[in-house]
Amino acid sequence: MASNVLNEKIIPFFQRLSGSRHLVALRDGMTAAVPMIIIGSVFMIVAQFPIQGYQDFMAHTFGSNWATVVQYPTNASFHIMGLVAVAGISYNLAKSYKVDAFSAMVVAIGAFILTIPLRVDKAGAMWVPLQQLDSSGLFIAILVGLFITDLYVWLVHKNLTIKMPSTVPPAVSNSFASLFPGALALILMWIIRMAVEASPMKSIPNIINFVLQEPLSHLNNSLPGAIIVELFICLLWFFGIHGANTVSGVMMPIWLGAMTQNANAMQAGKALPNIVTQQFYDNFVHMGGSGATIGLAFMLAFLSKSKEFKTLGKLVVGPALFNVNEPIIFGMPVVMNYKLLLPFILAPMANVITTYTAMSTGIVAKTMGVMVPWTTPPIISGYLATGHLSGAVLQLVNIVIDGLIYYAFFKSMDRSHLAEEKDEVA
């Protein structure tokens, strides 16, 4: 009975959820901001490479403000995270509806800017605070990107557009077609903003921070919160659903926001406030991919007795070094394989606990806000993410622990496969 409910209700629900147009648009739109963050992170590493001799040499050669100058591109990339996200989300969502994606994106950007309270200097000039365009504005970017684009698409489908003759160039025709739905979308956002400003909250960012961002960030930056998130990722993968993609659609804004706070603290010379960031999962929990399977990949490649596992090991060990483990998940397989469910959950859980404990106690440096690509091999990524050798050492410790967790389960399956192969030969 329970199995039927699982197969007929729960699994199809999560499969539909992970493939829904809004979640896909959210995931792809957020991913659009990642290249800019990586570019900014490179300049941040150049400016603050964690070797004192290098720091002294660069400061002596180029002056005391060289680090500030080098990090101009870091500021230019980190501080447009929300702007890029709202553009990417709106573009991908409108594209899925087969509506002019560029026009919808422009309207969504305008609506996003409309949510931001402007500042006025002493001379009377108005300006947009940059912090509302970066990770601080990610939740607003998500809501605007989804809601305004859906509204825009609905208006277009209702034919509330200005149609131009077929002889008019498409660029001009699309611009006029977006005029009426775009105006209605902006007017609605304007009314919402005026209503919020008349309330005790005073601004839309204050509401988002009070209702969503603060509660979720506190949950995320705790050990129980990190454990719950990781458990959810592993269970989804076990049923063949891309757990990391499904969960990151909701959690990535929080992880990137925590990362940006660490980067800002690093630049200001202050203590790093957050442990659980994007790099916490990418570089310390998911080594070898979801399930922390890098140790399993090496055992398949070098310790297998059965021919099937030896062949599989040659195929999976290379991708595992770059944290790609779909060959293991679907080739071994891990999906719907009760023999591997326990280690597939326990190994990343152990990584969460050891990493959180080591960073919270100060034994290992926290991630310093540098976006290290998730495909960066372990040991290298640990050093780059923390700016300290302790990060690389922690990764090595985690890999050993993961291998020990998988070893007994691997040996049992290897013996079983070897026996089957001998029976076939006999």
C-alpha positions in Angstrom: 0.0 0.0 0.0 2.7 2.4 1.0 4.7 1.5 -2.1 1.7 2.2 -4.3 1.2 5.6 -2.8 4.9 6.3 -3.3 5.0 5.3 -6.9 1.6 6.6 -7.9 1.4 9.9 -5.9 4.6 11.1 -4.4 7.3 10.4 -7.0 5.1 11.7 -10.0 4.5 14.8 -7.9 8.2 15.6 -7.5 8.9 14.7 -11.1 6.2 17.2 -12.2 7.6 19.8 -9.8 11.2 19.5 -10.9 10.0 19.8 -14.6 7.5 22.6 -14.1 8.1 25.6 -16.2 8.3 28.0 -13.3 10.9 25.9 -11.4 12.9 25.4 -14.6 12.8 29.1 -15.3 13.8 29.9 -11.8 16.7 27.5 -11.9 18.0 28.6 -15.3 17.5 32.3 -14.5 19.5 32.0 -11.3 22.2 30.1 -13.1 22.5 33.1 -15.5 24.0 35.0 -12.7 26.7 32.4 -11.9 29.2 33.3 -14.7 29.3 36.9 -13.5 29.9 35.8 -10.0 32.7 33.5 -11.1 34.3 36.4 -13.0 34.1 38.6 -9.9 35.5 35.9 -7.8 38.6 35.6 -9.9 39.4 39.3 -9.4 38.7 38.8 -5.7 41.2 36.0 -5.5 43.8 38.1 -7.4 43.2 41.0 -4.9 43.2 38.8 -1.8 45.3 35.8 -2.6 45.9 34.2 0.8 49.7 34.4 0.9 51.2 37.2 3.0 54.3 37.5 0.8 52.1 38.0 -2.3 50.0 40.6 -0.4 53.1 42.5 0.7 54.7 42.4 -2.7 51.5 43.6 -4.5 50.9 46.4 -2.0 54.5 47.6 -2.2 54.5 47.4 -6.0 51.2 49.0 -6.8 50.4 51.0 -3.7 48.1 50.4 -0.7 44.9 50.8 -2.7 45.8 48.2 -5.4 43.4 45.6 -3.8 40.5 48.1 -4.0 41.2 48.8 -7.7 41.5 45.2 -8.6 38.1 44.4 -7.0 36.2 47.0 -9.1 35.1 44.1 -11.4 34.1 42.1 -8.3 31.7 44.9 -7.2 30.4 45.2 -10.8 29.5 41.5 -10.9 28.4 40.8 -7.3 26.2 43.9 -7.1 24.0 43.0 -10.2 23.1 39.5 -9.0 19.4 40.3 -8.5 19.2 42.3 -11.7 20.7 39.4 -13.8 18.4 37.0 -12.0 15.1 38.8 -12.7 16.2 39.2 -16.3 17.1 35.5 -16.6 14.0 34.2 -14.9 11.7 36.4 -16.9 13.4 35.6 -20.2 13.3 31.8 -19.6 9.7 31.8 -18.4 8.4 33.9 -21.3 10.3 31.8 -23.7 8.6 28.7 -22.3 5.2 30.3 -23.1 6.5 31.1 -26.7 6.0 34.8 -26.0 8.5 37.5 -27.1 11.0 36.8 -24.3 13.1 40.0 -24.7 10.1 42.3 -24.3 8.9 40.4 -21.2 12.3 40.6 -19.7 12.5 44.4 -20.2 9.2 44.8 -18.5 10.3 42.6 -15.6 13.5 44.6 -15.1 11.5 47.8 -15.0 9.1 46.3 -12.4 12.0 45.1 -10.3 13.6 48.6 -10.3 10.2 50.0 -9.3 10.2 47.9 -6.1 13.5 49.6 -4.9 13.2 52.7 -2.7 15.4 55.4 -4.3 17.8 57.5 -2.3 18.2 61.2 -2.6 21.5 63.0 -1.8 22.0 66.5 -0.5 22.0 67.9 -4.0 18.6 66.4 -4.7 20.0 63.7 -7.1 18.2 60.4 -7.0 20.1 57.1 -7.0 19.5 53.3 -6.7 21.3 51.7 -3.8 23.5 48.9 -5.2 22.8 46.5 -2.4 19.2 46.2 -3.6 20.5 45.0 -7.0 22.7 42.2 -5.5 21.8 39.2 -3.3 19.7 41.4 -1.0 17.2 41.8 -3.8 17.2 38.1 -5.0 13.9 37.2 -3.4 12.2 40.3 -4.9 13.9 39.4 -8.2 12.4 35.9 -8.1 8.9 37.1 -7.2 8.9 39.9 -9.8 10.4 37.6 -12.5 7.7 35.0 -12.0 4.7 37.1 -11.2 5.1 40.0 -13.6 6.1 37.7 -16.5 3.0 35.5 -15.9 0.9 38.7 -15.9 2.6 39.9 -19.1 2.0 36.6 -20.8 -1.6 36.4 -19.7 -2.2 39.9 -21.1 -0.6 38.9 -24.4 -2.6 35.8 -24.6 -5.7 37.9 -24.1 -4.6 39.9 -27.2 -4.4 43.1 -25.2 -1.6 44.3 -27.6 -1.1 46.8 -30.3 -0.8 44.9 -33.6 1.3 46.5 -36.4 1.1 45.8 -40.1 3.2 42.8 -41.4 5.5 45.2 -43.3 6.8 46.7 -40.0 10.2 45.2 -38.9 9.8 42.6 -36.1 11.8 44.6 -33.6 9.4 47.6 -33.9 6.4 45.3 -34.0 7.4 43.5 -30.8 8.1 46.9 -29.0 4.6 48.1 -29.8 3.1 44.7 -28.9 4.6 45.0 -25.4 3.4 48.6 -24.8 0.0 47.9 -23.3 0.7 44.7 -21.3 4.0 46.3 -20.1 2.2 49.5 -19.0 -0.4 47.5 -17.1 2.3 45.4 -15.4 4.2 48.5 -14.3 1.0 50.3 -13.1 0.1 47.3 -11.0 3.6 47.2 -9.4 3.4 51.0 -8.9 0.1 50.6 -7.0 1.6 47.8 -4.9 4.6 50.0 -4.0 2.4 52.9 -3.0 0.2 50.6 -0.8 3.3 49.2 0.9 4.8 52.7 1.5 1.6 53.7 3.2 1.9 50.7 5.5 4.2 50.3 8.6 6.6 48.3 6.5 7.4 51.3 4.3 9.1 49.4 1.5 8.8 46.1 -0.5 12.3 45.0 0.5 11.3 45.4 4.2 8.4 43.0 3.7 10.5 40.4 1.8 13.2 40.6 4.5 10.7 40.2 7.3 8.5 37.5 5.8 11.0 35.3 3.8 14.6 36.2 3.8 15.4 36.5 7.5 13.5 33.4 8.6 14.9 31.2 5.8 18.5 32.5 6.2 18.5 31.7 9.9 17.2 28.2 9.2 19.8 27.7 6.4 22.7 28.9 8.5 22.0 26.3 11.2 23.3 22.7 11.3 19.7 21.2 11.5 18.7 23.3 8.5 21.7 22.1 6.5 20.9 18.5 7.4 17.3 18.7 6.4 18.2 20.3 3.0 20.8 17.6 2.3 18.4 14.8 3.3 15.8 16.2 0.9 18.4 16.3 -1.9 19.5 12.6 -1.3 15.9 11.3 -1.1 14.9 13.0 -4.4 18.0 11.5 -6.2 17.1 8.0 -4.9 13.8 8.2 -6.7 15.4 9.4 -9.9 14.6 13.1 -9.5 17.5 15.6 -9.8 17.6 16.6 -6.1 20.2 19.3 -6.4 18.4 21.1 -9.2 15.0 20.8 -7.4 16.2 22.1 -4.1 18.5 24.8 -5.5 15.6 26.4 -7.2 14.4 27.4 -3.7 17.6 27.6 -1.7 20.1 29.1 -4.2 19.0 32.7 -3.4 19.8 32.0 0.3 23.1 30.3 -0.5 24.2 33.1 -2.9 23.1 35.8 -0.4 25.1 34.2 2.4 28.1 33.9 0.0 27.8 37.6 -0.9 27.7 38.6 2.8 30.9 36.7 3.4 32.5 38.4 0.4 31.5 41.8 1.6 32.8 41.0 5.1 36.1 39.7 3.6 36.5 43.0 1.6 35.8 45.0 4.7 38.3 43.0 6.8 35.5 41.8 9.2 34.7 38.3 10.5 32.8 36.1 8.0 29.2 35.7 9.2 28.0 32.6 7.4 29.0 28.9 7.3 26.3 27.5 5.0 26.8 29.0 1.6 26.8 27.8 -2.0 30.4 26.7 -1.6 29.5 24.8 1.6 27.5 22.4 -0.5 29.3 22.5 -3.8 32.9 22.1 -2.5 32.6 20.3 0.9 29.4 18.3 0.9 28.9 17.2 -2.7 32.4 16.0 -3.4 32.1 13.6 -6.4 28.5 14.9 -6.8 25.3 14.4 -4.8 25.7 11.6 -2.3 29.4 12.4 -1.9 30.3 9.5 -4.2 34.0 10.3 -5.0 35.2 7.6 -2.6 32.8 5.1 -4.2 34.1 6.0 -7.6 37.7 5.3 -6.6 36.7 2.0 -5.0 34.9 1.0 -8.2 38.0 1.9 -10.3 40.7 0.3 -8.1 39.2 -2.2 -5.7 36.6 -4.0 -7.7 36.8 -7.7 -8.3 33.9 -8.1 -10.6 34.4 -7.3 -14.3 31.2 -5.2 -14.4 32.3 -2.9 -11.6 35.9 -2.7 -12.9 34.5 -1.5 -16.3 32.1 0.9 -14.6 34.9 2.2 -12.4 37.0 3.2 -15.5 34.1 5.2 -16.7 33.1 7.0 -13.5 36.4 7.9 -11.8 37.2 10.7 -14.3 33.9 12.5 -14.1 33.8 12.0 -10.3 37.0 14.1 -9.9 35.0 17.0 -11.4 32.0 16.2 -9.2 29.9 14.7 -12.0 28.3 11.5 -10.8 25.3 10.7 -13.0 27.3 7.7 -14.4 27.3 6.2 -10.9 23.8 7.2 -10.0 22.3 5.7 -13.2 25.0 3.2 -14.0 25.6 1.3 -10.8 22.7 2.3 -10.1 21.9 4.4 -7.0 18.4 5.2 -8.2 15.9 2.9 -6.5 18.7 0.7 -5.2 18.0 0.0 -1.5 21.5 -1.4 -1.0 23.0 2.0 -1.5 20.3 4.2 0.0 21.9 4.3 3.5 25.5 5.3 2.5 24.1 7.7 -0.2 22.4 9.6 2.7 25.0 9.0 5.4 28.1 10.1 3.5 26.9 13.7 2.6 25.3 14.0 6.1 28.7 13.2 7.6 30.2 15.9 5.4 27.6 18.4 6.5 28.3 17.7 10.2 32.1 17.6 10.0 32.3 20.8 7.8 29.8 22.7 9.9 31.5 21.7 13.2 35.0 22.4 11.9 34.0 25.9 10.6 31.9 26.9 13.5 34.7 26.0 16.0 37.3 27.8 13.9 39.4 24.7 13.1 38.7 25.3 9.4 38.3 28.7 7.8 34.8 29.6 6.5 34.2 30.1 2.8 35.3 33.6 2.0 32.6 34.4 -0.6 34.5 33.3 -3.7 32.4 31.4 -6.3 34.5 28.4 -7.0 32.9 26.4 -9.9 31.3 23.2 -8.6 33.3 21.2 -11.2 36.6 22.2 -9.5 38.3 19.0 -8.2 38.5 18.6 -4.4 41.6 19.8 -2.5 42.0 22.6 -5.0 38.4 23.9 -4.5 38.8 23.6 -0.7 41.8 25.9 -0.7 40.3 28.4 -3.1 36.9 28.5 -1.3 38.4 29.2 2.1 41.7 30.9 1.1 43.3 28.6 3.6 45.1 25.2 3.6 42.6 24.0 6.3 39.9 23.9 3.6 41.9 21.4 1.5 42.7 19.3 4.6 39.0 19.2 5.6 38.1 18.0 2.1 40.6 15.2 2.3 39.2 14.1 5.7 35.7 14.1 4.3 36.7 12.0 1.4 38.3 9.4 3.7 35.1 9.4 5.9 32.9 9.0 2.8 35.0 6.1 1.6 34.8 4.3 4.9 31.0 4.7 4.9 30.6 3.3 1.4 33.2 0.5 1.8 31.1 -2.2 3.4 28.2 -1.6 1.0 30.6 -1.6 -2.0 32.3 -4.8 -0.9 29.0 -6.6 -0.4 27.7 -5.6 -3.9 31.1 -6.4 -5.5 31.1 -9.9 -4.0 27.5 -10.4 -5.2 28.3 -9.4 -8.7 31.5 -11.5 -8.7 29.5 -14.5 -7.7 27.0 -14.0 -10.4 29.7 -13.7 -13.0 31.3 -16.9 -11.8 27.9 -18.7 -12.0 27.5 -17.4 -15.6 30.9 -18.8 -16.6 30.2 -22.1 -14.9 
